[in-house]
Amino acid sequence: MTAKTINIAMWSGPRNLSTALMRSFAQRSDCKVWDEPFYANYLVETGLKHPMREEIIGDGITSSKAVISACVEPPKMPHTIFYQKHMTQHMGPSVEREWMGQVRNAFLIRSPQRVLASYAKKRQDVVADDLGYGRQLELFRRVCDHLGEAPIVIDSTDIRKSPETMLTALCQRLNIEFEPAMLNWQSGPGADDGIWGKHWYDAIWKSTGFAPPDKDPAPLPDHLQAICDEILPDYLAVKEHRIKIDKGLDG
C-alpha cells in the first residue's frame, strides 16, 4: 500500500520564527522541507534590491509556474511529508493561487511590533509590504473560502512559550504524528537553508532548539510605529483563529 502523503504550505512573513519551524520539521524522519520557494521569482518580478539579490536569483527558480509545479508534487519516499516555508509577501498579484487548493495550508503569525523590531536590524528600508501582513490576510481568507472554515493558525510566541505542547497540537491539526525530534536540532547551517541564510539566519544557526519568548521590545521609532499601526488590523484578523491550548497562552 502506498503511504499517505501531505504537502504542507506554511505561510508567514519574515522574522516570524519561520526558519526555526522549518528546521523543526526537517528533523522528522518522514519530512522534506523547502525554504522560500518563490523568493527568486519575487525578486525578479518586483526588482527589489534585497541583500544577495543576484545570488538568490541565480540559485533559485524564477518561473512562478515552475515553482507551483514543484510545490504540488507529492514527496518521494522515504518522505511522506513535504513542508514548504512560504513568505506571504512573495505571492505577488501575478502569482496564480489555485494551486493552494492542492496542499494543506497553515499560517504562522507574530506580532508586528516584534517583527519590526527584528526586521529593522537586518534591513533598514522597510515598508509595510515587506512584512506580508496584508498578503497573509488575503491568502488566509482565500483558504477560508475554499475550506468553508478557518485553516490552521499558530502563533510563534505560543510556540516559544510551550514548544512541545504547540507542536503536538499543530501536528494533530495536520493529521500527522508528533515526533520528539522536532524539538531540537544541531547548531550551524541547515542542509535545506536558502542561500540567503548567511545574511538572515545567524540566530537560528546558533540555536539548538526553540528559544524562550523574548522580552517585550522597546518602543518603536515613529516611522516603524506608523507601519505597525497600519498592519496591526491584518494581524489581529488572523490571530483570532490561532490554536489555543489553555489560558496561559491567551496573551
N, C-alpha and C positions, 0 to 999 in steps of 0.2 A: 504493500500500500504506500502511495506517495505521501510524504509528510505534509501536513498543512503548513502553508507559508503565509507570512504577513509582511507587507510593505508599510512602514510607519513614516509619515511625514510630520516631523516636529517643527512647528512654526514659532519663531521668536524673533526679537530684534537683537542687536548687538549688546554685549555686556550683560547678558541675561542668565548666566550660568549654563549657556547652551553647549559650550565646549566640554564642560565637566560632565554634563548629562550624556553627551555623545561618548565621552571616554568611559563613563559608567556602562553604557550598553555595549561598548567594544570589548568589555571584559567577559561577556557572555560567550559560552561555547557555541551557541547557535546563531550568532548575530554578525552581520557585516554592516559597517557604517560608511556613510558618505558625508563629507564635510562641505557644506555650502555649494551644492551642485550648480546653482545659477550665477555664481559670483562673476565668472569671466564674461558671460553674456550681459550681465548687469553693467559692467564697466564699459563694454563695447557700446551698448545701447545708450547709456547716459553720457559717456565721455568724461565721467568724473575722475578727478586726479587723486585717487587713493594711494596710500603707501604701497609700493611694489606693484603698481598698476600693470606695467608691461610684463613682469614675470608671471602675474596671475593670469593674464590673458593668454600668454604663451603656453602656460601649463594646463589651462582648463579647456572646457568645451564652450565655444562661443555661440553655437546654434541652440536656441531655446527648444526647438523641436527635437534635437538630438538628446538634450538633457531630459526632456519629458519621456522620450522613448526608453531611456535608461532607468528613470525613476519608477516606471510601472513594470519593468521586467522583474519577474519573480526571482528571489535569491536562489543561488545554486548550492547544492549540497557540498559540504556538510551544513551549510547555513540554511535556516528556515525563516530567519528574521532579517529584513533589510531596513535598517534605521537611517533615515535621512535628516540631517541637521540643516534646516532651511532658514534663511533670513527673509523675513516678510518684505523688507524694502527691495529685495531683488526681484520681486514679482511685479515688474512694471506693466503698464496697460497693454503692451504688445504681447505679453506672455499669455498664451492660452491657458485657461483654467479648468477645462472639462476633465482633464486627467485626474484632478483631485478626487473625483468620484471613484477612482480605481484603487485608492490607497486609504489607509487608516490615518486620519488627520488628528493631531493633538496640538495644543497651544501652550507654550511656556511663556510666562509673564514675569515681569519685575517692575517695581515702582519706578516711574520716570525720574524721580529725584535721585535714586540710587544709580540708575543707568547714566544719567547726565553727569553725575559726579565722577563716574568711572570713565566714560567715553571721552570726556574733555581732556583727560590726562594723556590720551593717545592721539587725539585729532582735534585741534583747536577750532577749526572752522566747521562747526556743527550747526545743522538746521533740523527742523522737525522731521523732514522726510528721511533723513539719515537713520532715524531710530525706528521707523517702521510701525509706529503705533496705529496710525490711520489705516495702513495697509493690512495690519493684523486684524483689525476690526472688520474690514471688508471681507477678508478671507474667512474669518470666523462666521460672519453672517451667511456667507455663501454655503459653508458646510452645514450650518443650521438648517438652511432651506433644503439642502439635499437630504439630510437625515430626518428632518422633521423634529429634531431635538438638538440641544446643545451638545457639541463634541467635548472631548476631554480638555480640561484646562488645569494646569498645575503651576503653582507659584514658586519661583526659585527660593524665596525666603522660607517658605514652608519646608522645602527640601532640605535646606541648610539647618533648620531647626530640628528636623527629625528624619534623616535620610532613609533609614530602613523602613519606617512607617509609610512615608510618602512614596517611595519607590515600590513598595509592596502594593499600595493602593493603585498606583499607576499601572503596574503590571496586571493587576486584577481587571482594571478597566480595559486593558488591551487584550485580555484573554490569553495571557502568557504567564508562565510560572516565574516568580521572582527568584533570582539567583543571588546568594550572598556575595558572590564575586563582584557584583555591581557596586559594592560599597568602597572598594579600594583598587588602586592601580599603581604601577611603578612611576616614579618621577621621570621627567625628561620628555622629549618629543614623542608623540604617538605615531604609530605606523600609518595611520589614516588621516593625520592632520593635513590641512591645506598648506600650500607653500607659504601662505601669509602668516603661518604660525610664529615665525621668527620675529615678527613685529608685534603681534597681538597676544600671544599665548604665554608670556613669561610667567604669569601666576599659575596657570594650570600645569606648566612644565615643572614647577617647583612643588606641586602638590602630590599627595598620595591618596587623597580622598576628598570628600566634601568638607569644606571649612565651616566652622560655626558661623552664625549670622554676623554680619558687620555691625558695628555701632552705627547709630543714625548719622548720616552725613552732615557736614557743616552746611549752613545756609548757602544756597547757590548764588553766584553773582547775578546781577539783574538780568543780563541778556540770556543766561541759562534758565533763570526762573521764569522768564517770559515763555520760553519753549516748553518748560514743564507745565505751565498753566494751560498751554494750547493743547497738549497731548493727554493731559490727565483724564478728561472725559472718555477718551477712547480706551484707555487702560481700565478704568473703572467699569465700563460696559462689559468687558471680557472677564474681569476679575469676579464679577458677580456669580459666575458659573464655575469657579475653581473648585477642585476637590478639597473638601474639608473633612478632617478626621475627628477633631474634638475642639472644645472651646479654647484650648491652648494655642490653636493655630488661627484664631479668628482675627488677629490684629491687622 
